[in-house]
Amino acid sequence: QVLHAAILLSYCSILCNYKAIDMPAHQTYGGSWKFLTFIDLVIQAVFFGICVLTDLSSLLTKGNDSQEQERQLKKLISLRDWVMAVLAFPVGVFVVTMFWSIYIYDRELVYPKLLDNFIPAWLNHGMHTTVLPFVLIEMRTTHHQYPSRSCGLAAVCTFAVGYILWMCWIHHVTGVWVYPLLEHLSPGVKIIFFAAVTIIINIFYLVGEVLNNYIWDTQK
């Protein structure tokens, strides 16, 4: 319970500090919501908020024979598990791995050096690094019931395609791609890239499912 509360507070701090930065990109069409990093931060904050709410509800219903409260708690746990499986883990791992992979290759493609004037190093790591250990700690300390594989993959695909369409719409309105990397790709290569991104995030969903089952295999 303390761990969930501490992680939630850290995400609230990161989000508040990020929103307080006066960056030109925040004033353009889509604002912060055009960046997957920001969307992921919101997802993580919402997820750990649900975790804290679940912990509090569990404490309040302990020793209580109310069936209605038990049903509400089960619904809350189901929501927590679904958000973890479909959003928090695959999106969080995707953001960290993709960001640092491209950053190491050529940071100008995803995080231009100009941003160092606006975003301090600690905040950059808060957005692009600590997400991974936080979500792994959560998976190790709390058992999550994954949905059926078909439903889970369908939800992940819906999220991925939705964000890709959102990026395309922003480009249609502004004439500028959200990420500089996309400016260097031909239309055909963009389609391949978007397909690859969708496949990768689905793979991360499967990794999360396998890892969760491995950690919480009751037979082992």
C-alpha positions in Angstrom: 0.0 0.0 0.0 2.8 2.4 0.9 4.7 1.5 -2.3 1.6 2.3 -4.4 1.1 5.6 -2.7 4.8 6.6 -3.1 4.8 5.7 -6.9 1.5 7.6 -7.4 3.0 10.7 -5.7 6.1 10.5 -7.9 4.0 10.4 -11.1 1.9 13.3 -9.9 5.1 15.2 -9.2 6.5 14.4 -12.7 3.2 15.4 -14.4 3.0 18.7 -12.5 6.6 19.6 -13.3 6.2 18.6 -16.9 3.0 20.7 -17.4 4.7 23.6 -15.7 7.4 23.8 -18.4 6.8 26.5 -20.9 7.7 24.7 -24.2 6.5 25.9 -27.6 5.3 22.3 -28.4 2.8 22.6 -25.6 1.1 25.6 -27.3 0.6 23.9 -30.7 -2.3 21.7 -31.8 -2.8 18.7 -29.5 -0.7 20.1 -26.7 1.0 17.6 -24.5 -1.5 14.9 -25.6 0.2 14.4 -28.9 3.2 12.8 -27.2 3.0 9.1 -26.3 5.3 9.8 -23.3 2.7 12.2 -21.7 -0.1 9.8 -22.5 1.9 7.0 -20.8 2.5 9.2 -17.7 -1.2 9.7 -17.4 -1.9 6.0 -17.8 0.7 5.1 -15.1 -0.7 7.8 -12.8 -4.3 6.6 -13.3 -3.2 2.9 -12.9 -1.4 3.5 -9.6 -4.3 5.7 -8.5 -6.6 2.7 -9.0 -4.1 0.6 -7.1 -4.2 3.0 -4.1 -8.0 3.1 -4.3 -8.1 -0.8 -4.4 -5.8 -0.9 -1.3 -8.0 1.5 0.6 -11.1 -0.4 -0.4 -9.6 -3.7 0.6 -8.7 -2.3 4.1 -12.2 -0.9 4.6 -13.9 -4.2 3.6 -11.6 -6.4 5.7 -13.8 -8.0 8.3 -16.9 -6.7 6.7 -19.6 -9.2 5.6 -21.2 -6.8 3.1 -21.6 -8.7 -0.1 -22.2 -5.4 -2.0 -18.9 -4.1 -0.9 -17.2 -7.3 -1.9 -18.7 -7.1 -5.4 -17.5 -3.5 -5.7 -14.0 -4.5 -4.6 -13.9 -7.3 -7.1 -14.9 -4.9 -9.9 -12.1 -2.5 -8.8 -9.6 -5.3 -8.8 -10.7 -6.4 -12.3 -10.3 -2.8 -13.5 -6.8 -2.6 -12.0 -5.8 -5.9 -13.6 -7.1 -4.9 -17.0 -5.4 -1.5 -17.0 -2.1 -3.2 -15.9 -2.3 -5.9 -18.6 -3.5 -3.8 -21.5 -2.1 -0.3 -20.9 0.4 0.2 -18.0 2.8 -2.7 -18.8 2.9 -2.8 -22.6 2.7 1.0 -23.2 5.2 1.7 -20.4 7.7 -0.8 -21.6 7.2 0.3 -25.2 7.9 4.0 -24.3 11.1 3.2 -22.4 12.6 0.7 -24.9 11.7 2.7 -28.0 12.8 6.0 -26.6 16.2 4.9 -25.4 16.8 2.8 -28.5 16.2 5.7 -30.8 17.9 8.1 -28.4 21.1 6.1 -28.4 21.1 5.8 -32.2 20.4 9.5 -32.9 18.7 11.6 -30.2 17.7 14.3 -32.7 15.1 11.8 -34.2 13.1 11.6 -31.0 14.5 14.0 -28.3 16.3 17.0 -29.9 19.1 18.5 -27.9 17.1 21.7 -27.8 14.8 20.1 -25.2 17.6 20.0 -22.7 17.0 23.8 -22.3 13.5 23.1 -21.1 13.5 19.6 -19.5 16.0 18.8 -16.8 17.8 15.4 -16.8 15.9 14.1 -13.7 12.5 14.9 -15.3 13.6 13.2 -18.6 14.5 10.0 -16.6 11.2 10.3 -14.7 9.3 10.2 -17.9 11.5 7.7 -19.9 13.3 5.5 -17.4 11.7 5.0 -14.0 8.5 3.8 -15.7 10.1 0.4 -16.4 11.3 -0.4 -12.8 8.0 0.8 -11.3 5.9 -1.4 -13.5 8.2 -4.4 -12.9 8.0 -3.9 -9.2 4.2 -3.8 -9.4 4.2 -7.0 -11.4 6.5 -8.7 -8.9 4.5 -7.6 -5.8 0.9 -7.9 -6.9 -0.8 -10.7 -8.8 -2.8 -9.5 -11.8 -5.4 -11.6 -13.6 -4.9 -11.1 -17.3 -7.9 -11.1 -19.7 -8.2 -13.7 -22.5 -5.4 -13.3 -25.0 -7.7 -12.4 -27.9 -9.4 -9.6 -25.9 -6.1 -8.3 -24.5 -4.4 -8.2 -27.9 -7.5 -6.6 -29.5 -7.5 -3.8 -26.8 -3.7 -3.2 -27.3 -4.2 -3.0 -31.1 -7.0 -0.6 -30.6 -4.8 1.7 -28.5 -1.9 1.5 -30.9 -4.0 2.1 -34.0 -5.8 4.9 -32.2 -2.6 6.7 -31.4 -1.2 6.2 -34.9 -4.4 7.8 -36.4 -4.1 10.6 -33.8 -0.5 11.3 -35.1 -1.7 11.2 -38.7 -4.5 13.6 -37.9 -2.1 16.1 -36.2 0.1 15.9 -39.3 -3.0 16.5 -41.5 -3.9 19.6 -39.5 -0.5 21.1 -38.8 1.7 19.6 -41.6 4.3 18.6 -39.0 4.9 15.1 -37.6 4.9 14.7 -33.8 8.3 13.0 -33.9 11.2 14.2 -36.1 11.9 10.6 -37.0 8.8 10.4 -39.2 9.9 13.4 -41.3 12.7 11.2 -42.7 10.5 8.3 -43.8 8.8 7.9 -47.1 5.0 7.1 -47.1 5.7 3.4 -47.8 8.3 3.1 -45.0 5.9 4.9 -42.6 3.3 2.2 -43.2 5.9 -0.5 -42.4 7.1 1.5 -39.4 3.5 1.9 -38.0 2.8 -1.8 -38.6 6.1 -2.7 -36.8 5.2 -0.5 -33.9 1.8 -2.2 -33.5 3.4 -5.6 -33.6 6.1 -4.6 -31.0 3.5 -3.3 -28.5 1.5 -6.5 -28.9 4.7 -8.5 -28.2 5.2 -6.5 -25.0 1.6 -7.4 -24.0 2.5 -11.1 -24.5 5.8 -10.6 -22.6 3.8 -9.1 -19.7 1.4 -12.0 -19.7 4.1 -14.6 -19.8 6.1 -12.8 -17.0 3.0 -12.5 -14.8 2.2 -16.2 -15.2 5.8 -17.1 -14.5 6.0 -15.0 -11.3 2.7 -16.1 -10.0 2.6 -19.7 -11.1 1.0 -21.4 -8.1 2.5 -24.8 -8.9 6.0 -23.3 -8.7 
